[in-house]
Amino acid sequence: MNNEENAPQPIRKSDGKGYYNRGPHDTMRDIEGPDFLTPPATDHGTLPNMRFSYDDVRNRLEDGGWAREITNREIPASDQVAGVDMNLAPGVYREMHWHKEAEWGLMLYGNARVTAIDENGKSFIDDVKAGDIWNFEAGVAHSIQGLDQGTEFLLIFSEPDFSENNTMLITDWLAHTPPEVVAANFKKKVSELESLPKKEKYIFKAEVPKPIEEVKRPNNNGETPLPLTFHMDSLKPIESEAGRVWIVDSKVFPAAQTISAAIVEVEPGAMRELHWHPKGAEWQYYIQGEARMTVFNSNGLARTYDYRAGDVGYVPTVAGHYVQNTGTEKLIFVEVFKIPEYSDISLNKWIATTPSQIVADHLNLTKEFVESLPQEETPSPVIWFDQDKINQEVKKHTSNNPFESEDSNGLNAKDVF
């Protein structure tokens, strides 16, 4: 039996609405989602679910790794992309494959090697570490292999119903092609190819590869004209008063022509300011910390959601929102969009650039008060929520990689997961 005095209850302090829950309920769920149990009075109407945790989906366990996915099956409102969380031990492959969707990858932990070939027969190979990104447009064949530290990464695909179980694998293709055809293709005898796999491998163990310069093979067609990986160390963040944002889109990563992203750090006591995205829906992955977000849509609909590390969030195109750090550690999350160039519109910037009297008339404020509102000349996407923090000095991180730490793998798993 739950202790009613200590357990969260559906009673809102601001207006006293609600009453004790004396029936069956999951106290831990109530603690994790306080704004579901007791929504703020500003919530209104019914919006669909825009939160799902990777801990609540089936994990596909393989020999040396695993994969779990969140698609529009888990978040039906998500109508543009899907995501996969994948892990590979040292030396383990995500086998050579391709698919009809674009793939955007974010390294969360460790290191890995990626290879690819494009439609012009040009090849690519590179090693990536925590914080780095890769991009393979639709149809580009590729592979991923864990290096000496092993790896975990987030994959974003350009269709909402994408399933990691439905990719086109080299082993699966050959297993479903007549042996004599395979032999003719390779200019070999059928007897010489009897060891070929009889079914897909998908994720499988192998030795950690040697350095690139020792294994790279010549290609008469040359290398891809644009790098298919992006190293986060090369990008300076937008520094704000209470956090920072790294924007990775086709302007800085030209190979990524389908998917763009922003990686956001929010200090304790701060929030990602009120804003919206005019050109694409926002698919979020929470890497570290705890967060709160209210999504505002047309017809006065609004709903508040709570997030923790490992959760996925979603915001429809043009819906207004903020992301507040509700924990005691730095909040880190990634915003992903199915558009080549990142864009947003800030409420503060809108008000600051509209004639003062117009704003005053709309908001029942004086013109003088409107002119006292934020007037930053440069973008400040992360601002203080806790007003007591405004005059406190906050440690600024000099690293250009939000995933970098003293941990040998480049990302301190203790701090993030």
N, C-alpha and C positions, 0 to 999 in steps of 0.2 A: 504494500500500500504506500502511495506517495505521501510524503510529508507536505501538507497543504501550505504550511507556513514558509517552507524553504523552496518548494518547487515553483517554477514559473507558472503563472496563472493567466487566463485570458481576461484580464481586467486592466483597462487602460487608465493610467493615473491621471491623464489630462482632463478627462471628463467623467471618469467613474463607470464607464460602460463596460458590460461584460459581467461574468460571474465565475465562481470556482468550477473547475473541471474535476468532478469526483468520479467520472467514469474511466474506462480503460484509455490509457494514453502513454506515449513514449516520452518520458521526461528528457532524455538526451536529445531527441529531435526538437523538443520545445526550446531547449537551451541553444541548439545550433541555428534555429530559425525563429528568433524572437519576434520578428516583424510579420511572420505568418500567424503566430499564435495571437499576437496583439498588434494589429496593424495601426499605424499612425492615423489620426483622425483625418488627415489630408488624403489618404487613399480613397478611391471612389470607383464604383463599378467593377466590372470583371475583365481582367486582362489574362491572357493565357500564361501558362508556366514559362518562365524564362530563367530557370535554374535547374541544373542537374549535376550530380557528382560522378566522377569516374569511379568512385568507390561503390556506386550502386549499379554498375554495369558488369556484364559477364566478361571475365578476363580469359583470353585465349592463350593458354600455356603451351609453349613449344620447347624444343630441345635447346635450351640456352637462352631463352627470351620469352617475351609475352607481348600481347597487344590488346588494347581495349578501345572501343569506339563510342562516340556520342554523335548521333545523326538526328534527322528530323523524326526518327522513331521515338527518341527520348525527349526531344524538344520540338514538337510539331510546328511551333511558330517559326523556327529557324528555317528560312526559305532560300538561303544562298550558299552556305558552306557546311561541311561536316568536319569532325576532328578525331584523330587517333593518337593515343598515348602509347608509345612503344619503347621497349627496353631490350637491349642486346648485351650479353656478356662479352668479355674480351674475345676477339676472333670470330664471334658469331655473325652470320650473314642474315640480312633481309634480302632474300634471293633476287637475282636479276629479273626485272619485270617492267611492265608499262601499264598505263590505263588511259581512259579517255578524258579524265579530269586533270586539271593542273594540280601540282603538289607543292606546297610551301612548308618547309620544315624549320623548326626552332630547336636548337640543342639545349636541353635542360641540364644535362649532367655528363661528365666524362668527355670522351673523344671518339671520333668515328672517321671512316673514309667513305667518300661517295664517288661513284663513277657514273658516266652517262654518255650517250651518243644521240645526236639529233638527226633530223630528217635529211640533212645534207651529208651524213656520214662523218661529221666532225665529233671528236671525242673530248671528254673532260674528266679530270681526276683531281681530287683535293682532299685534305684532311681538315676537319672542323672540330672545334671545342665548344664548351658550354658558352651559350650566348650567341654563337654563330648561326647563320641562316642559309638554307639552300632553296632553290626554286627549279622545278622541272615542269615546263609547260606540257599540255596534253600531248600524249603520244611519245614523249621523250623516254627512251629506255634507260633504266638506271639500277643501281644497287647501293646498299648501305652495309657497312661492316664495322663492328665494334673494334676499337684499337685496344691498347694495353690496359686502359682504365675501364673499359666497358662504356655503355652509353644509354641515356634515356632522352627521348626527343618527342616533341609535339608535331604532328602532321596535320595540315589543313588542306582540304580538298574542295574544289570549286563547284561541287554539287551537294545539295543538302541530304540526299539519300545515298551518298557514297558509302560503300562497305569495303573495309579492308579485306574481307573474305572473297571479294569478287574481282581481284586484279588478274591481269594476264601474266602468268609466270613462265619462264623459259622451260622449267622442268615439266610443268603441266602440259605445255604446248607439244613438246616432243613426245610425251607419254601418250598423247591422243592423236599422233600422226603415224600412219603406217610405217613400219620399220624400214621397208625398202625405199620409201620416199626420203626418210631421214638419211639413210645411207647414201642415196644418190646425191642429196644436197651437200653432204660433207665429203663426197668423192671417196667413200670408204665402203667396205663390205659390211653386210648386216652382222656377220659374226664378230666383227671388230667393235661393234657398238652394243653388245649385249649387257654391258654394265650400266647403261643409261638408266636413270631413275624410272620406276614404273608409276610413280605418282608425284605430286608436287612436294617440294621441300619446305617452302615458305620461309621458315626460320630454322637455321641449322648450324651446328658447331663446325669450326675450322680453326686453323692456326692464325695467330695474330700476324698480319702481313708485314713484309719488309718495307723499308722506306720507299716512297714514291719513285725516287730516281733509280731504284734497283728493279722495280717491277713494271714501270711504264713501257708500253709497247709503241712502236712507230705507227703513224697513221698518215697515209699519203694525202688524205683530205684535210689534215691539220686539226687544230683544236677549235672548239666553239668560239665564235667571234666575241662573245661576252662571257665573263665568269658566271658560273651557275651557283656560286656560293658568295656569301657576304660576311665579312669578318667584323663583328660589332666594335672591335677596338678602333676601327677606322672612322667611327661616327661620333661626333660630339653631341651630347644631349641638349635639349632646351632646358636651361636651368630656371626653375621657378622659385618663389619664396618658400615653398614647403615641399619641394620634390623636383622631379625631372622627367622628361619624356624623350625617348628616342623614336624618331619617325623613319621607318624603312619602307620606301615605296620605289616606283620606277625612276624617280629623280636621282636617287642615290644607288639603286640596285636595278639597272636597266633590264636585266634578264627577267625580272618579275613583272610580267605584263598583265597578270590576272589578279594577283592578290597583293595587298599592302597591309601594313601593320604599324601599330605604335606600342612600344613597351613603356610602361608607366611605373614610376616609383612614387609612393605617397608616404610621407613621414607620419608617425603617430600624431594624432591631433589635427590632421589635414584632410583635404578632399580634392578630387578632380572636379573642377568647377562645373557649374550648370552649362550644358551645351547640347548640340545635336549634330548629326552627320547628314548632310543633304543628299549624298549620292550613293549611300550603301548602308545596309544593316551591319551592326557591330556584333561580332561573335567573340566572347571573352574567355580567357583561361586564367584562373587565379593561381599564381605560382607560390606566393608566400603571403601569410597574414590573414586578416579577417576584414570583411567589407560589407557595406550597406549601399544599396542603390534603389532609388525610386524611378520608375519608368513612367513618363507622362505621354499619353497619346491623345489623338483627337477625341471629340465628344466628352471631354473632361475625365477620361479614364486615367487612373493612376494606381500603381501597385508597388509596394516596397518588398525587396528581396534581400536576403542575407547570404553571404558567400564566405567560404573558407578555402584554404589551399587545396587544389585538386578539383575544384568546382568549375563548371562552365556556365557563363551567363550570356544573355542575348538581349539586344536592343533593336527594335524594328527601325527601318529607314526613317529618318527625320523625327523620331521620338525623342523628346527632351529627357535628360538624365544627368546624374552626378554619380560619383563613386567616392564614398567616405571610408577612410580607414577607421575601423571600430576596434582595432586591437592595440596591443602594446608594442608591436614590432613593425618595422617597415612593411608596407603593403607593396607587392609587386604583381602586376598582371599585364597581360598582352591583349590589345584590341586588334581584331583581324577583320578585313573588309574584302569583298569581292570586287575591287576596283583597283586600277593600276596606280592611282595617285590619291594619297590620303587627303581628306578635307574635313573640316568641322566649322561650326559657327558658335562663337562664345556669346552667352547672354550678356556678360559684362562688356564685351567689346561692342555689341549691338547698342546697348544703352549709352555707352561712352561716345558713340559716333552719331547718335541721333539728336537733333536739336533738343535742348534741355526742356523747353516748354512742352514739347510733344510728350516726352517721357513723364513729366510732372502731371500733365492732364490725364494720362492713362493710369498712373499708379497712385493718384491722390496724394502726391507729394508736392513740396514746394520746389521751385526751380533751383533754389540755393541748395537744398538737400540733394537733389539729383546731381548737381555739379560736385558734390562731395563724394560721390560713389567712385569706385575704382576707375582710374584713367590711365592705366599702364600703356606706354608707347610700344613696348615689346610684349609678345605673348607671355602669359603667366597661367598656364593650364592647371597648375596644382597650387591651391591656396589654403590658408589656414581655416579650419572649421572651429577649433578651440581658440577663442579670442585671447585667452591667457597666453597662448604661444606666440602671438604676433611679435612681441618685442624680445623674445628669447632667441639667442643665437643657436642655430641648428648646424650640426656638422655637415659640411658639404663633401661629398665623395669625389675624389679627383679622377677615379678610374673612368674610362670611356666604355666600360663593359659592365652592365648592371649585374651580371652573373659572376663577376670576378671576385675571388676571395683568396685567403691563404691556403685553402684546401687544395691539395695536389690535383684534384680533378677540375679545378676552375670554378666550382660551385659548391657551396657548403650545404650539403644535403640536410644537415641538422637544422639549419636556419630556414630552409625552404620547404621541406616536406614534413 
